[in-house]
């Protein structure tokens, strides 16, 4: 294919590599503001050097990076940064056998005329940015839509308007990515904050996914060159009657089987604020018990980074402990992606 031609084989090859058996994605694409909140937990100043040191340490962690991580989602600053010794951070990722990726959305802002609902911005100028990111080594991208569920049984949220505009934008983004030979991760996140039941989460997730796949079809996106990053179907954080691990796995799989075409090369779940061990246990319950049409894996940010961040504390003396914590979480999630995880492994540090 010429430089200006979409290379479907390359897109499909990249997408398949992103969900390779026992591997998943490290989401290290926190905006400067979000990483600042994480750093505040360890009393660390939010500087470019500290952000680099933190991420460089993760990307140099072995065997996590080469054995358990298929790709890393980066932020605009990070994809341009070099390690302390001058090596581009993208090269550290590539040297570990993982694929650099990039978050390209400009964040969720208030949806005009709709109180409490969001729309993700960032389509303007995206074609040129994608070409730039491809040159910097990115082979996949991410765009996150934010879908809130109304509280106290308010069924007017999400509105059809919110779902339609967000899924339309996701499909526009995906089409531009494929044109640039970059695999789009489409992420329609139904937020777990709220008092809603798992049944309500199922309804909203199904509505979002069915709309998403119609939009992707309407806009000519080739599913074989995409990855889906969905939420799990899970009880709201403020719901007192929370569904257990098996029920989350069962309802999530039922929802995805109903909505996601078999042509999709793989699904990489977001953790969405679940505890580290919940995110791992839920993933394991899905891969261990269900025969699925697509590989199922993880694309975790906080659920991979929280333990190493706490172990690191911003201190050079703690690098080894932080890397050990990252190795452990990466290995637990790798085992969960294979359906071979057991909660007992958490205690004995197996």
LUMSE-976703 format. One line per field, with one value per residue (C-alpha): x, y, z. Coordinates in steps of 0.05 Angstrom, whole numbers, always signed. Last residue first. Example, Ala and Ser with C-alpha at 12.3 -4.5 7.8 and 13.67 -1.06 7.14 Angstrom:
# LUMSE-976703
c1 = +273|+246
c2 = -21|-90
c3 = +143|+156
//
This chain:
# LUMSE-976703
c1 = +66|+63|+36|-25|-44|-37|-94|-141|-132|-116|-113|-168|-115|-131|-132|-61|-38|-75|-38|+28|+19|+0|+62|+111|+83|+94|+164|+179|+156|+199|+260|+248|+242|+311|+296|+238|+173|+130|+152|+111|+48|+58|+73|+6|-35|-6|-38|-110|-102|-90|-117|-129|-146|-159|-213|-197|-259|-315|-318|-324|-339|-316|-243|-240|-299|-283|-211|-230|-274|-219|-168|-211|-234|-161|-139|-201|-251|-244|-262|-220|-223|-233|-193|-237|-208|-203|-275|-303|-346|-393|-403|-474|-508|-444|-420|-482|-482|-408|-418|-478|-442|-377|-411|-455|-395|-357|-415|-468|-472|-534|-514|-509|-463|-408|-459|-465|-424|-428|-354|-334|-313|-248|-263|-205|-208|-177|-222|-281|-270|-299|-343|-380|-448|-416|-380|-445|-485|-431|-432|-509|-511|-454|-486|-555|-524|-483|-544|-587|-531|-515|-589|-587|-524|-565|-555|-530|-478|-406|-394|-387|-410|-346|-352|-279|-262|-189|-171|-115|-71|-60|-75|-141|-155|-148|-193|-248|-242|-247|-310|-338|-324|-356|-420|-420|-415|-469|-518|-509|-518|-579|-611|-607|-564|-598|-673|-679|-670|-672|-643|-581|-575|-523|-464|-434|-363|-333|-259|-215|-152|-99|-58|+7|+42|+115|+128|+113|+46|+34|+45|-2|-53|-46|-59|-123|-145|-146|-216|-240|-218|-279|-315|-387|-414|-480|-497|-546|-560|-565|-493|-457|-407|-335|-301|-227|-185|-184|-120|-93|-32|-4|+65|+69|+105|+166|+207|+250|+186|+167|+237|+238|+173|+207|+259|+329|+365|+394|+340|+287|+262|+194|+153|+104|+100|+75|+19|-5|+13|-26|+23|+22|+24|+42|+51|+116|+160|+136|+124|+190|+218|+203|+236|+169|+145|+208|+205|+133|+151|+215|+180|+124|+175|+215|+154|+135|+75|+109|+103|+64|+49|-26|-13|+23|-42|-78|-21|-27|-98|-80|-22|-69|-65|-44|-7|-59|-20|-50|-58|-21|-38|-54|-42|-96|-54|-19|-87|-100|-31|-40|-109|-85|-25|-69|-119|-66|-102|-70|-34|+35|+24|+0
c2 = -315|-256|-303|-260|-240|-311|-333|-291|-343|-325|-375|-349|-329|-254|-266|-294|-231|-189|-222|-215|-141|-130|-167|-136|-67|-81|-107|-44|-1|-39|-32|+42|+56|+88|+137|+166|+191|+149|+88|+35|+78|+89|+15|-5|+48|+36|-28|-17|+58|+50|-15|-39|-112|-174|-212|-248|-251|-300|-322|-388|-367|-391|-374|-311|-277|-297|-276|-206|-198|-222|-174|-112|-132|-140|-71|-37|-15|+57|+45|-17|-12|-76|-96|-130|-163|-171|-145|-189|-227|-167|-136|-124|-186|-224|-161|-157|-231|-227|-168|-200|-265|-233|-183|-239|-284|-229|-208|-155|-98|-86|-21|+17|+77|+49|+31|-43|-72|-87|-80|-18|-24|-17|-44|-54|-35|-58|-119|-72|-33|+37|+58|+114|+80|+16|+51|+89|+24|-7|+51|+53|-21|-9|+51|+19|-46|-7|+32|-31|-70|-13|-11|-86|-76|-29|+46|+86|+126|+125|+66|+108|+78|+85|+82|+69|+56|+37|+61|+25|+75|+69|+144|+129|+80|+135|+183|+130|+116|+190|+198|+134|+158|+226|+191|+148|+210|+249|+190|+170|+241|+254|+188|+213|+181|+200|+205|+142|+179|+119|+158|+178|+184|+142|+180|+163|+187|+175|+158|+162|+119|+110|+55|+51|+110|+116|+191|+193|+160|+214|+270|+237|+230|+303|+324|+284|+306|+380|+388|+321|+334|+339|+285|+301|+299|+296|+330|+380|+375|+435|+433|+370|+390|+372|+305|+307|+329|+261|+234|+185|+153|+84|+53|-22|-71|-114|-88|-50|-17|+10|+36|+66|+104|+135|+165|+148|+209|+177|+208|+180|+222|+254|+264|+207|+229|+300|+278|+224|+151|+86|+29|-37|-112|-114|-182|-213|-157|-101|-140|-179|-128|-56|-5|+24|+32|+69|+113|+131|+155|+189|+225|+251|+273|+309|+344|+368|+351|+355|+291|+286|+212|+221|+288|+249|+215|+282|+311|+252|+275|+347|+330|+283|+210|+168|+112|+59|-6|-53|-128|-193|-265|-283|-225|-170|-112|-159|-174|-99|-88|-145|-120|-50|-75|-120|-63|-17|+49|+83|+150|+120|+71|+0
c3 = +874|+922|+976|+988|+918|+891|+936|+892|+837|+766|+709|+663|+611|+618|+693|+689|+653|+704|+761|+724|+710|+783|+808|+759|+778|+852|+839|+797|+856|+905|+859|+848|+923|+934|+877|+918|+886|+934|+896|+933|+929|+854|+844|+877|+840|+771|+745|+769|+759|+685|+658|+587|+600|+560|+522|+457|+412|+398|+471|+507|+577|+646|+655|+612|+645|+717|+706|+684|+746|+792|+763|+766|+836|+858|+836|+864|+811|+787|+715|+703|+628|+590|+528|+476|+414|+339|+326|+270|+322|+325|+394|+419|+446|+463|+497|+541|+559|+575|+621|+654|+670|+692|+738|+765|+778|+815|+860|+847|+896|+939|+973|+907|+915|+869|+816|+802|+745|+671|+655|+618|+546|+508|+438|+389|+316|+249|+238|+250|+186|+198|+140|+175|+177|+203|+260|+276|+280|+323|+371|+377|+396|+445|+480|+487|+513|+564|+587|+596|+630|+678|+696|+711|+754|+797|+799|+859|+822|+798|+751|+688|+623|+583|+507|+489|+416|+410|+340|+303|+267|+192|+183|+147|+203|+254|+216|+213|+287|+306|+265|+296|+367|+350|+326|+388|+433|+395|+394|+467|+493|+449|+468|+539|+592|+637|+629|+671|+737|+785|+843|+803|+727|+691|+661|+593|+580|+511|+510|+449|+443|+390|+359|+320|+353|+332|+330|+256|+269|+322|+271|+220|+276|+295|+223|+218|+288|+271|+300|+327|+399|+444|+484|+502|+572|+609|+675|+648|+574|+529|+506|+530|+585|+567|+561|+544|+485|+451|+421|+472|+440|+429|+432|+418|+464|+448|+507|+457|+430|+498|+513|+443|+456|+518|+471|+497|+525|+588|+632|+585|+527|+521|+457|+468|+541|+528|+482|+531|+521|+517|+525|+487|+494|+568|+602|+581|+554|+598|+662|+660|+669|+687|+642|+618|+690|+711|+650|+669|+738|+717|+660|+704|+755|+701|+672|+742|+786|+855|+895|+960|+949|+939|+905|+851|+831|+828|+786|+739|+726|+712|+665|+627|+645|+585|+620|+603|+603|+553|+558|+548|+565|+493|+446|+452|+425|+376|+343|+334|+305|+254|+237|+223|+183|+141|+131|+102|+89|+30|+33|+42|-14|+0
//
